[in-house]
Amino acid sequence: FSCGMKFSENCFTVSCAGHTNRFYLFGGRDEGSSALIQGMTLAGVLFDEVALMPRSFVEQALARCSVEGSTFWFNCNPEHPQHWFYREWICKAKERNALYLHFQMEDNPSLSPAMIARYKRMYSGTFYERFVLGKWTAPQGLVYPFMTWDQFWDVPTEELFEEFRISCDYGTVNPSSFGLWAKLGPVWYRIAEYYFDSRREGAQRTDEEHYRALEELAGKRQIALVIADPSAASFLETIRRHGKFRVIPARNDVADGIRLTASALKEGRLRICRTCHDTIREFSLYRWNDAAQRDTPVKENDHAMDDIRYFACHLPDGKPSFFASALPRNTPP
């Protein structure tokens, strides 16, 4: 075999015995991705994580497979049972002459029993059913059902803390929620909060008043970073104008943020202290929206939940709180 890559064409070629196969590489990232493959003639398509791709891209790629005997391959993790791919392909597998294979975590030969047990401990509820059992399950009930009273902590001795950060969810009519986080070893503790509900208080606050509350929450501590609601442009500018805190806009992918937050809470990398009363109240009320067509929580009692999610998405050092590495297959220990 001989192989080659034409980066300008996103084309990978494999040749043997006078025959050459061409493989074109594309990312189905958004609705505009379907334009990348219009006009092509294909003999087959492999969709990796198809549930994350827009339907327009997938259907355009399938429409380009006009070579006789062309074949489709799909793989994905489960999503909501109302997802178009589940309804159109998995539920209609027999009608579409498709072979449906349902793998569970135990079917992965590269995972040891210890790793499988670890992942099972990390997830519960919907996350467990999807990523461990491989079910297309609709979320029900609380978003964080494992956050019972025994999961909240007393504040450790402050002299032991190594670093401080603040996360902010900003609102004018809706509540504003700021969390003060302190690092002790590998763990971040939410040790204090500012929570202002204009409806509850009967008055609204300006950006400057919220900024003064941010300074009061920080006190004399050296705050390494403020992670703020990316939609709060005026409040971000107010923080920058004062020049006291380094501030960045938060990542705001709700579904991924909830997954990161749930993992960090279950692994003990994030801990909520009992001094944060409004946060504890929201944990008991923050629920999935069962009527939605995708995984979304109800937009109520979610302001502390949002600022915690902003914080979890930037662990550590402003990066997502996970990394990936790869090892060659059959590598000896």
PARO-383277 format. One record per residue (C-alpha): residue number from 1; x, y, z; residue in three letters. Coordinates in steps of 0.001 Angstrom, whole numbers. Layout:
N
pos, px, py, pz, code
NUM, X, Y, Z, ala
...
This chain:
333
pos, px, py, pz, code
1, 0, 0, 0, phe
2, 1022, 3603, -543, ser
3, -677, 6512, 1198, cys
4, -709, 10232, 613, gly
5, -2413, 13356, 1925, met
6, -3434, 16432, -93, lys
7, -4087, 19011, 2580, phe
8, -5389, 21635, 156, ser
9, -8158, 19237, -902, glu
10, -8725, 17543, 2493, asn
11, -8051, 14329, 584, cys
12, -6334, 11155, 1788, phe
13, -5390, 8575, -888, thr
14, -4607, 4867, -500, val
15, -3231, 2921, -3500, ser
16, -2539, -788, -4042, cys
17, -2117, -3014, -7125, ala
18, -3081, -252, -9523, gly
19, -6207, 803, -7630, his
20, -6604, 4078, -5716, thr
21, -9232, 5044, -3182, asn
22, -9737, 8687, -2240, arg
23, -11051, 9656, 1202, phe
24, -12252, 13235, 1741, tyr
25, -12208, 14603, 5282, leu
26, -14862, 17102, 6396, phe
27, -16268, 18378, 9672, gly
28, -20044, 18649, 9979, gly
29, -19834, 21491, 12464, arg
30, -22786, 23729, 11561, asp
31, -25509, 24365, 9003, glu
32, -22993, 25910, 6590, gly
33, -20973, 22676, 6421, ser
34, -23329, 21138, 3863, ser
35, -22012, 23608, 1261, ala
36, -18563, 21964, 1496, leu
37, -19740, 18739, -130, ile
38, -22289, 19951, -2649, gln
39, -21582, 18600, -6125, gly
40, -19363, 15715, -4985, met
41, -19869, 12095, -6064, thr
42, -19252, 9676, -3203, leu
43, -19154, 5902, -2757, ala
44, -19686, 5950, 993, gly
45, -19623, 8135, 4099, val
46, -18481, 7559, 7675, leu
47, -20149, 9934, 10161, phe
48, -18205, 10078, 13417, asp
49, -20415, 11327, 16311, glu
50, -23316, 11882, 13923, val
51, -25660, 13043, 16695, ala
52, -23529, 16186, 17058, leu
53, -23827, 17053, 13356, met
54, -26580, 19198, 11831, pro
55, -29175, 17252, 9883, arg
56, -28573, 19350, 6742, ser
57, -24925, 18225, 6546, phe
58, -25748, 14545, 7065, val
59, -28534, 14505, 4491, glu
60, -26421, 16409, 1939, gln
61, -23613, 13849, 2346, ala
62, -26052, 10950, 1952, leu
63, -27481, 12548, -1180, ala
64, -23970, 12680, -2715, arg
65, -23561, 8862, -2428, cys
66, -24682, 8086, -5990, ser
67, -22121, 5349, -6770, val
68, -23758, 1922, -7144, glu
69, -23412, -30, -3890, gly
70, -22472, 3011, -1810, ser
71, -22553, 2422, 1953, thr
72, -23118, 4531, 5072, phe
73, -21563, 4135, 8519, trp
74, -22677, 6047, 11621, phe
75, -21454, 6140, 15187, asn
76, -22518, 8322, 18108, cys
77, -23230, 8589, 21804, asn
78, -26937, 8755, 22720, pro
79, -28785, 12053, 22993, glu
80, -32415, 13011, 23652, his
81, -34966, 10447, 22319, pro
82, -36541, 13231, 20233, gln
83, -33248, 13707, 18350, his
84, -33768, 13486, 14577, trp
85, -31110, 10781, 14084, phe
86, -32680, 8524, 16703, tyr
87, -36151, 8935, 15211, arg
88, -35127, 8690, 11544, glu
89, -32426, 6017, 11655, trp
90, -32394, 4000, 14866, ile
91, -36172, 3701, 15200, cys
92, -36416, 2951, 11468, lys
93, -33346, 708, 11178, ala
94, -35283, -2213, 9684, lys
95, -37109, 32, 7238, glu
96, -33812, 1573, 6111, arg
97, -32055, -1822, 5849, asn
98, -29583, -686, 8515, ala
99, -27676, -2807, 11018, leu
100, -28013, -1255, 14492, tyr
101, -25371, -2213, 17065, leu
102, -25774, -1062, 20667, his
103, -22467, -1023, 22565, phe
104, -22059, -533, 26292, gln
105, -18976, 461, 28218, met
106, -18112, -3200, 28920, glu
107, -17815, -3759, 25160, asp
108, -14793, -1449, 24920, asn
109, -11716, -3733, 25005, pro
110, -9390, -835, 25835, ser
111, -11096, -127, 29197, leu
112, -10016, -2091, 32240, ser
113, -12560, -3170, 34876, pro
114, -11147, -498, 37195, ala
115, -11728, 2239, 34601, met
116, -15246, 1012, 33901, ile
117, -16001, 1080, 37634, ala
118, -14585, 4609, 37852, arg
119, -16830, 5904, 35075, tyr
120, -19863, 4258, 36646, lys
121, -19105, 6128, 39890, arg
122, -18773, 9425, 38030, met
123, -22282, 9493, 36564, tyr
124, -25839, 9113, 37778, ser
125, -29345, 9619, 36409, gly
126, -29495, 10608, 32736, thr
127, -25713, 10774, 32393, phe
128, -25371, 7205, 33675, tyr
129, -28078, 5875, 31362, glu
130, -26553, 7546, 28311, arg
131, -22806, 7255, 28719, phe
132, -22642, 3977, 30648, val
133, -25749, 2098, 29459, leu
134, -25922, 3737, 26021, gly
135, -29637, 4595, 26171, lys
136, -31396, 7427, 24339, trp
137, -32951, 8797, 27519, thr
138, -34855, 12002, 28196, ala
139, -33653, 13873, 31286, pro
140, -36083, 13854, 34193, gln
141, -36181, 15536, 37561, gly
142, -33273, 17379, 39136, leu
143, -30230, 18231, 37043, val
144, -27905, 17371, 39964, tyr
145, -29881, 14764, 41968, pro
146, -26791, 13653, 43887, phe
147, -26343, 17077, 45582, met
148, -27975, 16196, 48876, thr
149, -27199, 17935, 52187, trp
150, -24290, 15621, 53019, asp
151, -22569, 16805, 49802, gln
152, -22152, 20356, 51177, phe
153, -19076, 21305, 53202, trp
154, -17907, 23525, 56005, asp
155, -15443, 26238, 54980, val
156, -11826, 25113, 55467, pro
157, -9290, 27317, 57227, thr
158, -8754, 30294, 54919, glu
159, -5004, 30573, 55603, glu
160, -4531, 27272, 53741, leu
161, -6031, 28502, 50444, phe
162, -3662, 28878, 47506, glu
163, -5730, 30920, 45029, glu
164, -9051, 32751, 44728, phe
165, -11387, 33249, 41760, arg
166, -14900, 34627, 41275, ile
167, -17600, 33498, 38843, ser
168, -20484, 35793, 37904, cys
169, -23940, 35357, 36425, asp
170, -25326, 38834, 35796, tyr
171, -28935, 39967, 35732, gly
172, -30928, 43179, 35930, thr
173, -34506, 41957, 36281, val
174, -33291, 38395, 36874, asn
175, -31070, 37660, 39890, pro
176, -27314, 38199, 39835, ser
177, -25175, 35473, 41398, ser
178, -21437, 35737, 42145, phe
179, -19436, 32891, 43693, gly
180, -16115, 33206, 45548, leu
181, -13935, 30143, 44942, trp
182, -10843, 29136, 46901, ala
183, -8306, 26497, 45880, lys
184, -6942, 23972, 48368, leu
185, -4800, 21316, 46704, gly
186, -6723, 19892, 43733, pro
187, -10098, 21085, 45111, val
188, -11962, 24375, 44579, trp
189, -14350, 25383, 47378, tyr
190, -17224, 27817, 46878, arg
191, -16787, 29590, 50197, ile
192, -19064, 32630, 49811, ala
193, -21568, 34168, 47431, glu
194, -23381, 37352, 46449, tyr
195, -26960, 36789, 45310, tyr
196, -29216, 39745, 44498, phe
197, -32790, 39143, 43346, asp
198, -34376, 42435, 42274, ser
199, -37875, 40974, 42559, arg
200, -37211, 39766, 46088, arg
201, -35549, 43022, 47124, glu
202, -38026, 45308, 45317, gly
203, -35291, 47321, 43563, ala
204, -32780, 46995, 40764, gln
205, -29051, 47652, 40927, arg
206, -26784, 49318, 38393, thr
207, -23547, 47884, 36988, asp
208, -21584, 50035, 39439, glu
209, -23584, 48729, 42388, glu
210, -23002, 45142, 41283, his
211, -19304, 45952, 40872, tyr
212, -19128, 47279, 44457, arg
213, -20730, 44008, 45585, ala
214, -18035, 42145, 43635, leu
215, -15344, 44091, 45496, glu
216, -17028, 43360, 48837, glu
217, -17164, 39648, 48015, leu
218, -13459, 39688, 47164, ala
219, -12527, 41633, 50303, gly
220, -8760, 41928, 50734, lys
221, -8107, 38664, 48906, arg
222, -5973, 38617, 45765, gln
223, -8402, 37466, 43051, ile
224, -6567, 35696, 40230, ala
225, -9481, 35701, 37778, leu
226, -13103, 36774, 37385, val
227, -15181, 34613, 35005, ile
228, -18304, 36519, 33972, ala
229, -21512, 35974, 32031, asp
230, -20515, 36436, 28353, pro
231, -23822, 38181, 27552, ser
232, -23241, 40873, 30202, ala
233, -21215, 43209, 27972, ala
234, -21812, 46322, 30073, ser
235, -20824, 44586, 33323, phe
236, -17696, 43109, 31713, leu
237, -16744, 46606, 30566, glu
238, -17372, 48009, 34057, thr
239, -14986, 45451, 35586, ile
240, -12334, 46205, 32950, arg
241, -12695, 49967, 33399, arg
242, -11920, 49766, 37113, his
243, -8741, 47804, 36318, gly
244, -8646, 45881, 39600, lys
245, -9599, 42397, 38405, phe
246, -8597, 40326, 35406, arg
247, -11898, 39296, 33799, val
248, -12776, 36919, 30936, ile
249, -16147, 36027, 29352, pro
250, -17260, 32513, 30239, ala
251, -17900, 29640, 27863, arg
252, -21658, 29266, 27628, asn
253, -22425, 25834, 26197, asp
254, -25169, 24719, 28583, val
255, -25193, 20966, 27882, ala
256, -21396, 20550, 27941, asp
257, -21157, 22866, 30936, gly
258, -23618, 20764, 32934, ile
259, -21639, 17610, 32084, arg
260, -18383, 19225, 33220, leu
261, -20018, 20546, 36397, thr
262, -21575, 17184, 37268, ala
263, -18244, 15389, 36779, ser
264, -16327, 17962, 38845, ala
265, -18860, 17776, 41688, leu
266, -18976, 13971, 41734, lys
267, -15180, 13669, 41567, glu
268, -14778, 16168, 44426, gly
269, -12884, 18743, 42389, arg
270, -15648, 21280, 43148, leu
271, -17161, 21539, 46612, arg
272, -19964, 23809, 47764, ile
273, -19790, 25188, 51302, cys
274, -22822, 25488, 53549, arg
275, -22361, 29268, 53716, thr
276, -23810, 29517, 50157, cys
277, -27522, 29393, 51026, his
278, -28966, 30506, 47676, asp
279, -26763, 28025, 45835, thr
280, -27984, 25179, 48034, ile
281, -31581, 26320, 47464, arg
282, -31102, 26299, 43662, glu
283, -29560, 22812, 43698, phe
284, -32830, 21551, 45166, ser
285, -34922, 23298, 42470, leu
286, -32861, 23160, 39257, tyr
287, -34739, 20741, 36972, arg
288, -34727, 19432, 33415, trp
289, -37340, 20723, 30981, asn
290, -39086, 17510, 29925, asp
291, -41166, 19348, 27310, ala
292, -38108, 20529, 25361, ala
293, -36922, 18791, 22193, gln
294, -33325, 18771, 23422, arg
295, -31507, 18655, 26761, asp
296, -32292, 21971, 28404, thr
297, -32973, 22830, 32036, pro
298, -35953, 24936, 33061, val
299, -34994, 28623, 33006, lys
300, -35823, 29120, 36654, glu
301, -33688, 28916, 39789, asn
302, -30609, 28730, 37582, asp
303, -28495, 31795, 38377, his
304, -26092, 30254, 40883, ala
305, -26210, 27130, 38703, met
306, -25064, 29211, 35735, asp
307, -22161, 30874, 37535, asp
308, -21007, 27474, 38850, ile
309, -21204, 26135, 35291, arg
310, -19116, 29077, 34024, tyr
311, -16495, 28265, 36651, phe
312, -16440, 24537, 35896, ala
313, -15910, 25216, 32181, cys
314, -12684, 27086, 32953, his
315, -10878, 24599, 35174, leu
316, -7959, 24892, 35369, pro
317, -6281, 28023, 34024, asp
318, -9134, 29054, 31774, gly
319, -9340, 25696, 29976, lys
320, -11922, 22893, 30074, pro
321, -11368, 20572, 32987, ser
322, -10350, 17520, 30979, phe
323, -7693, 16358, 28560, phe
324, -7310, 13448, 26195, ala
325, -4348, 11297, 25263, ser
326, -3925, 8320, 22976, ala
327, -1761, 5220, 23167, leu
328, -966, 2761, 20391, pro
329, -3079, -402, 20420, arg
330, -1552, -3481, 22085, asn
331, 1134, -1428, 23801, thr
332, 2862, -3628, 26393, pro
333, 2605, -2354, 29984, pro
